[in-house]
Amino acid sequence: MSPTDRHTYQRIAAILREEIESGAYQPGDRLPPQRTLQARFGVASETLRRAMDQLQADGLIVARGQAGTYVQERPSVRRVNTEFHRRVRPASGESTSPFARSVAATGGRASWDHTSVRETADEIVAARLGIEAGDSVMVTRYLYRYDGTPIQTAISWEPLALTEGTPIELPEDGAAVGVVARFDLIDLHIDSVAEELTARPPTADEVEALELPPGVSVMRQQRTYYVGDRPVETADIVMAGHRTVLAYRLAVT
């Protein structure tokens, strides 16, 4: 592709993006047919296709076969910031989960499904938790929603050597809400959290679970909570890339 062709399809994509974002095309609207757009911009079908592919990769439009191309319904967007990990004192009367708090802060309604099962740690999980492969762990799998829209999945692992027989053995049994508050109950006071964030294409299961349009990437967050140097919980969180904003304000020391 020549630099001129690249510039042309990018220009077309920019124009249509501006029209979508300004409201000229509303969520759910059908875009003009391909021939109409080709005539409008004076380009060949291949150039227009590249422009549309770019808009689809950005999560702005969705192709529905013979039915045409439509503006993507505006997804619920969750903003995650450093307040997510703050310790909530019982005296505050606040008993919602960190996820629910972050959703409520942007005017949304949080909900989620979960299942917890006992498993044995493989070598990767064992290394992350500082335990031996084959040790017992509680594994909890989640599907989180924002205003009913799937927004992230998560899987967490906790060493049963720490939690078995305690009020927090089952992460969602109501003894306390959130990892920090739960471990406070058994006098293990989390004092740091490590996070590693990467972006990648979704797996087929993630496309289905998160109802992702074609071309949208996911953000994978590997998170581990520590008491001193001891890991007490580790998790993999997968977030829909076009429905999540990560915002950080960190102290400079």
URPE-V509408 format. One record per residue. N is the residue number from 1. SS is DSSP state (~ for helix, > for strand, _ for the rest). PHI is phi in whole degrees, 0 to 359 (999 if undefined). D_CENTER is the distance of its C-alpha to the mean C-alpha in Angstrom with 2 decimals. Layout:
# URPE-V509408
{{N & SS & PHI & D_CENTER} {N & SS & PHI & D_CENTER}}
This chain:
# URPE-V509408
{{1 & _ & 999 & 34.26} {2 & _ & 282 & 36.26} {3 & ~ & 303 & 34.93} {4 & ~ & 294 & 36.34} {5 & ~ & 299 & 34.41} {6 & ~ & 297 & 31.15} {7 & ~ & 297 & 31.96} {8 & ~ & 294 & 32.85} {9 & ~ & 291 & 29.71} {10 & ~ & 293 & 27.56} {11 & ~ & 295 & 29.86} {12 & ~ & 297 & 29.50} {13 & ~ & 300 & 25.71} {14 & ~ & 295 & 25.93} {15 & ~ & 295 & 28.41} {16 & ~ & 293 & 26.47} {17 & ~ & 299 & 23.24} {18 & ~ & 298 & 25.39} {19 & ~ & 293 & 26.90} {20 & ~ & 291 & 23.61} {21 & ~ & 290 & 22.24} {22 & ~ & 276 & 25.70} {23 & _ & 96 & 25.85} {24 & _ & 300 & 28.64} {25 & _ & 247 & 26.54} {26 & _ & 273 & 24.73} {27 & _ & 307 & 21.62} {28 & _ & 93 & 23.13} {29 & _ & 292 & 26.14} {30 & > & 274 & 27.63} {31 & _ & 286 & 28.28} {32 & _ & 303 & 31.89} {33 & _ & 300 & 33.04} {34 & ~ & 305 & 32.97} {35 & ~ & 297 & 36.71} {36 & ~ & 295 & 36.49} {37 & ~ & 290 & 33.86} {38 & ~ & 299 & 35.88} {39 & ~ & 293 & 38.94} {40 & ~ & 299 & 37.28} {41 & ~ & 263 & 36.12} {42 & _ & 65 & 39.00} {43 & _ & 232 & 37.00} {44 & _ & 281 & 37.05} {45 & ~ & 299 & 34.63} {46 & ~ & 294 & 32.99} {47 & ~ & 294 & 32.23} {48 & ~ & 295 & 30.75} {49 & ~ & 301 & 28.65} {50 & ~ & 296 & 27.11} {51 & ~ & 296 & 26.31} {52 & ~ & 292 & 24.69} {53 & ~ & 300 & 22.69} {54 & ~ & 295 & 21.36} {55 & ~ & 294 & 20.39} {56 & ~ & 291 & 18.69} {57 & ~ & 297 & 16.73} {58 & _ & 278 & 15.64} {59 & _ & 78 & 14.45} {60 & _ & 268 & 17.53} {61 & > & 226 & 19.72} {62 & > & 220 & 19.97} {63 & > & 271 & 23.14} {64 & _ & 239 & 24.71} {65 & ~ & 58 & 27.61} {66 & ~ & 293 & 31.00} {67 & ~ & 287 & 29.64} {68 & _ & 111 & 28.54} {69 & > & 245 & 25.58} {70 & > & 235 & 23.73} {71 & > & 289 & 21.63} {72 & _ & 300 & 18.09} {73 & _ & 301 & 17.67} {74 & _ & 297 & 15.90} {75 & _ & 283 & 12.35} {76 & _ & 295 & 11.44} {77 & _ & 244 & 9.72} {78 & > & 256 & 8.43} {79 & > & 258 & 9.96} {80 & > & 249 & 9.57} {81 & _ & 227 & 12.93} {82 & ~ & 293 & 15.38} {83 & ~ & 296 & 16.65} {84 & ~ & 305 & 13.90} {85 & ~ & 262 & 16.21} {86 & _ & 291 & 19.48} {87 & _ & 277 & 22.14} {88 & _ & 266 & 23.18} {89 & _ & 284 & 26.90} {90 & ~ & 305 & 28.29} {91 & ~ & 296 & 30.83} {92 & ~ & 287 & 28.27} {93 & _ & 77 & 27.94} {94 & _ & 269 & 24.17} {95 & _ & 236 & 22.82} {96 & _ & 279 & 19.34} {97 & _ & 286 & 16.33} {98 & ~ & 303 & 14.31} {99 & ~ & 298 & 11.30} {100 & ~ & 297 & 14.00} {101 & ~ & 296 & 15.51} {102 & ~ & 291 & 12.64} {103 & ~ & 290 & 12.25} {104 & ~ & 299 & 16.05} {105 & _ & 296 & 16.43} {106 & _ & 250 & 15.18} {107 & _ & 81 & 17.31} {108 & _ & 258 & 15.02} {109 & _ & 241 & 15.58} {110 & > & 264 & 13.43} {111 & > & 206 & 14.04} {112 & > & 198 & 13.07} {113 & > & 251 & 14.96} {114 & > & 206 & 15.90} {115 & > & 220 & 18.57} {116 & > & 237 & 20.27} {117 & > & 219 & 22.77} {118 & > & 278 & 25.07} {119 & > & 219 & 24.83} {120 & > & 252 & 26.26} {121 & _ & 286 & 24.43} {122 & _ & 279 & 24.52} {123 & ~ & 295 & 25.46} {124 & ~ & 292 & 22.01} {125 & ~ & 296 & 20.86} {126 & ~ & 301 & 24.37} {127 & ~ & 296 & 24.28} {128 & ~ & 291 & 21.11} {129 & ~ & 261 & 22.77} {130 & _ & 68 & 26.25} {131 & _ & 237 & 27.79} {132 & _ & 267 & 29.71} {133 & _ & 301 & 28.47} {134 & _ & 98 & 29.47} {135 & _ & 294 & 29.03} {136 & > & 283 & 27.66} {137 & > & 224 & 24.08} {138 & > & 265 & 22.26} {139 & > & 250 & 19.12} {140 & > & 237 & 16.69} {141 & > & 248 & 14.10} {142 & > & 233 & 11.70} {143 & > & 232 & 10.13} {144 & > & 259 & 8.84} {145 & > & 232 & 9.95} {146 & > & 240 & 10.62} {147 & _ & 52 & 14.24} {148 & _ & 85 & 14.19} {149 & > & 268 & 11.46} {150 & > & 301 & 8.92} {151 & > & 235 & 5.43} {152 & > & 198 & 4.05} {153 & > & 248 & 6.91} {154 & > & 206 & 8.80} {155 & > & 224 & 12.36} {156 & > & 239 & 14.66} {157 & > & 230 & 18.26} {158 & > & 229 & 21.09} {159 & > & 292 & 24.72} {160 & ~ & 292 & 27.01} {161 & ~ & 299 & 29.75} {162 & ~ & 267 & 28.29} {163 & ~ & 250 & 27.24} {164 & _ & 299 & 29.55} {165 & _ & 81 & 31.98} {166 & _ & 259 & 30.33} {167 & _ & 294 & 28.91} {168 & _ & 250 & 25.33} {169 & _ & 304 & 25.70} {170 & _ & 263 & 23.38} {171 & _ & 302 & 20.19} {172 & _ & 246 & 20.05} {173 & _ & 271 & 23.83} {174 & _ & 95 & 24.12} {175 & _ & 297 & 26.04} {176 & _ & 197 & 23.62} {177 & _ & 242 & 20.08} {178 & _ & 94 & 17.54} {179 & ~ & 299 & 18.19} {180 & ~ & 299 & 20.42} {181 & ~ & 295 & 22.50} {182 & ~ & 296 & 22.91} {183 & ~ & 288 & 24.32} {184 & ~ & 302 & 26.48} {185 & ~ & 297 & 28.20} {186 & _ & 251 & 29.52} {187 & _ & 61 & 30.48} {188 & _ & 246 & 27.88} {189 & _ & 262 & 26.65} {190 & _ & 298 & 23.48} {191 & _ & 236 & 24.21} {192 & > & 201 & 21.54} {193 & > & 219 & 18.03} {194 & > & 250 & 17.14} {195 & > & 228 & 13.80} {196 & > & 230 & 13.44} {197 & > & 244 & 10.81} {198 & > & 224 & 11.26} {199 & > & 245 & 10.40} {200 & > & 199 & 11.82} {201 & > & 294 & 12.63} {202 & _ & 283 & 11.08} {203 & _ & 281 & 13.51} {204 & ~ & 299 & 15.47} {205 & ~ & 296 & 14.10} {206 & ~ & 290 & 10.43} {207 & ~ & 302 & 11.98} {208 & ~ & 290 & 13.80} {209 & ~ & 295 & 11.44} {210 & ~ & 263 & 8.80} {211 & _ & 53 & 11.92} {212 & _ & 275 & 11.15} {213 & _ & 286 & 14.20} {214 & _ & 302 & 16.07} {215 & _ & 89 & 15.37} {216 & _ & 271 & 11.68} {217 & > & 274 & 9.98} {218 & > & 243 & 6.71} {219 & > & 253 & 5.97} {220 & > & 252 & 7.29} {221 & > & 247 & 8.32} {222 & > & 263 & 11.68} {223 & > & 232 & 13.00} {224 & > & 224 & 16.58} {225 & > & 265 & 18.67} {226 & > & 233 & 22.36} {227 & > & 248 & 25.68} {228 & _ & 64 & 27.76} {229 & _ & 262 & 27.30} {230 & > & 261 & 26.42} {231 & > & 289 & 22.91} {232 & > & 242 & 22.44} {233 & > & 202 & 18.88} {234 & > & 225 & 16.37} {235 & > & 210 & 12.92} {236 & > & 246 & 10.40} {237 & > & 246 & 6.72} {238 & > & 242 & 4.78} {239 & > & 247 & 1.40} {240 & > & 297 & 4.25} {241 & ~ & 298 & 6.31} {242 & ~ & 269 & 8.67} {243 & ~ & 240 & 7.12} {244 & > & 225 & 5.82} {245 & > & 239 & 8.77} {246 & > & 259 & 9.47} {247 & _ & 236 & 13.11} {248 & _ & 233 & 15.54} {249 & _ & 228 & 19.19} {250 & _ & 244 & 20.89} {251 & _ & 289 & 24.50} {252 & _ & 258 & 26.86} {253 & _ & 240 & 29.32}}
